[in-house]
């Protein structure tokens, strides 16, 4: 057999090329993700940057102590890891703070699934007395007096700083917060080494054996629909009865929007009221088939789960983590 001989420079280039192929990291799938945007609020880098500054500005609260980032911290997958969030003057909200990662894909906003756009959602915490407690008219005077905000409003929106500028900028920033580059996403795109055997077994269990995908289908792992998951056997006497408070329809009692499971290990505690502290507690809830509320989703029924299967499911949830947004 004839041996091939390579000269020094050619061999160096060949080895360098092989090294680059071997070390080349997977493409960031977030970069190719198409973000749905309303026709009256197209994305732009300038608008996103203005929204980012507003998101972290404590002047949005009446006493200057709370910003959007107070309850949606980037390092905690844009949650606060509290049972329920803390607003101005040490007050507590009724509900756990959900992650706003991938909020660009939301069909509706809020746990009650009743607001149609992120733009509308922005107004709620600002005026909610237990959160930011501000008056929009008074807030506009404060922010319009900021030369940097006023200049940005004129350059981006061709108008003075007002509620339109505020809501469109913050919602544009929220739409830029993508987390779609997890090991699971890389695996789905053909990188068979992006998930280990335990994670793959967990995905198979999650998607084929159990009923999880009925409410948490890929790729967003939510149906965006308000459901009663049987967290409580009765909501009698509870101050928060879910979507019922919007239309006072008795069929909406105990219904809350299905949360996404992306970054699940980072977004504890769980449920609308933060009543379940760990993923194991959540699994226990579903293993027993919920607590049997009359309006509980009929999909939720008891099932068996071995220690090995529990380990596999939890490994799969780890494969849904993507914190690349922290580097952007």
Residue pairs with C-beta under 8 A, 6 or more apart in sequence:
6 14
26 186
26 191
26 194
28 181
28 324
29 180
29 181
29 185
29 186
29 189
30 178
30 179
30 180
30 181
30 322
30 324
30 325
30 328
33 178
33 180
35 43
35 104
35 175
35 176
35 178
36 104
36 105
36 175
37 43
37 104
37 172
37 175
38 117
38 119
40 168
41 119
41 168
41 171
41 172
43 172
43 175
43 176
44 156
44 172
46 152
46 155
46 156
47 156
47 168
47 169
47 172
47 173
48 169
48 172
48 173
48 176
49 173
50 149
50 152
50 153
50 156
50 165
50 169
50 172
50 173
51 168
51 169
51 170
51 171
51 172
51 173
51 174
51 176
52 173
53 148
53 149
54 60
54 68
54 143
54 149
54 166
54 169
54 170
54 173
55 67
55 68
55 69
55 72
55 170
55 173
55 174
56 67
56 68
56 69
57 67
58 64
58 65
58 66
58 67
58 70
59 139
59 142
59 143
60 66
60 67
60 68
60 126
60 132
60 134
60 139
61 67
61 87
61 88
61 126
61 131
61 132
61 133
61 134
62 88
62 132
62 133
62 134
62 135
63 88
63 89
63 133
65 88
66 87
66 88
66 131
66 132
68 125
68 170
70 80
70 85
70 86
71 79
71 80
71 85
71 86
71 93
71 97
71 125
71 131
72 78
72 79
72 80
72 97
72 99
72 100
73 79
73 80
74 325
74 326
75 326
76 266
76 267
77 99
77 101
77 179
77 263
77 266
77 267
77 323
78 99
78 100
78 101
78 177
79 96
79 97
79 98
79 99
79 266
79 267
80 86
80 97
81 267
81 268
81 269
82 96
82 97
82 269
82 274
83 96
83 269
83 273
83 274
83 275
84 92
84 93
84 94
84 95
84 96
84 97
84 273
84 274
85 92
85 93
85 95
85 96
85 97
85 131
86 92
86 93
87 93
87 128
87 130
87 131
87 132
87 133
88 130
88 131
88 132
88 133
89 133
91 129
91 130
91 131
92 130
93 128
93 130
93 131
94 130
94 239
94 240
94 273
95 111
95 240
95 272
95 273
95 274
96 269
96 270
96 271
96 272
96 273
96 274
98 111
98 259
98 267
99 259
99 260
99 262
99 263
99 267
100 174
100 177
101 177
101 178
101 179
101 260
101 262
101 263
101 325
102 177
102 178
102 179
102 180
102 220
102 260
102 262
103 109
103 118
103 174
103 175
103 177
104 174
104 175
104 176
104 177
104 178
105 220
106 118
106 224
107 113
107 224
108 114
108 115
108 116
108 224
108 257
109 115
109 116
109 117
109 118
109 120
109 121
110 121
110 124
110 257
111 226
111 242
111 243
111 256
111 257
111 272
112 226
112 242
112 243
112 245
112 246
112 256
112 257
113 224
113 225
113 226
113 243
113 257
114 243
114 246
115 121
115 124
117 171
118 170
118 171
118 174
118 175
119 167
119 168
119 171
120 167
121 171
122 166
122 167
122 170
122 171
123 136
123 163
123 167
125 131
125 132
126 132
126 134
126 136
126 139
127 133
127 134
127 135
127 136
136 163
139 166
140 161
140 162
140 163
140 166
143 149
143 161
143 166
144 150
144 153
144 160
144 161
144 162
146 161
149 161
150 160
150 161
152 161
153 159
153 160
153 161
153 162
153 165
154 160
156 165
156 169
157 164
157 165
157 168
159 165
177 325
178 325
179 262
179 263
179 322
179 323
179 324
179 325
180 219
180 262
180 322
181 322
181 324
182 262
182 319
182 320
182 321
182 322
183 194
183 195
183 199
183 318
183 319
183 320
183 321
184 194
184 195
184 199
184 203
184 218
184 316
184 319
184 320
185 194
185 219
185 322
186 194
186 195
187 194
187 195
187 200
187 319
188 218
188 219
194 319
195 203
195 319
196 315
198 311
198 312
198 315
199 312
199 315
199 316
199 318
199 319
201 312
201 315
201 316
202 312
202 313
202 314
202 315
202 316
202 317
202 319
203 316
203 319
205 309
205 312
205 313
205 316
206 212
206 213
206 313
206 316
207 213
207 218
210 303
211 299
211 300
211 301
211 303
214 299
215 222
215 223
215 225
215 227
215 229
215 258
215 297
215 299
216 222
216 223
216 258
216 260
216 261
217 223
220 260
220 262
221 260
221 261
221 262
221 320
222 257
222 258
222 259
222 260
222 261
223 258
224 257
224 258
225 257
225 258
226 242
226 243
226 252
226 255
226 256
226 257
226 258
227 255
227 256
227 257
227 258
227 297
228 242
228 253
228 254
228 255
228 256
228 293
228 295
228 296
228 297
229 256
229 258
229 285
229 290
229 296
229 297
229 300
230 254
230 285
230 289
230 290
230 291
230 292
230 293
230 296
230 297
230 300
231 254
231 271
231 272
231 273
231 275
231 285
231 290
231 291
231 293
232 238
232 254
232 291
232 293
233 291
233 292
233 293
234 293
235 241
235 242
235 244
235 253
235 254
235 293
240 272
240 273
241 253
241 254
242 252
242 253
242 254
242 255
242 256
242 272
243 249
243 252
243 255
243 256
244 250
244 252
244 253
244 254
244 255
246 252
251 295
253 295
254 293
254 295
254 296
255 295
256 272
259 267
261 317
261 320
262 320
262 321
262 322
263 320
263 321
263 322
263 323
264 279
264 317
264 320
265 279
265 314
265 317
265 318
265 321
266 321
266 323
268 277
268 278
268 279
269 275
269 276
269 277
269 278
270 276
270 277
270 278
270 279
270 281
270 282
271 282
276 282
276 285
279 314
279 317
280 310
280 314
283 305
283 310
283 313
285 291
286 300
286 303
287 302
287 303
287 304
287 305
288 302
289 300
289 301
289 302
289 303
290 296
290 300
305 313
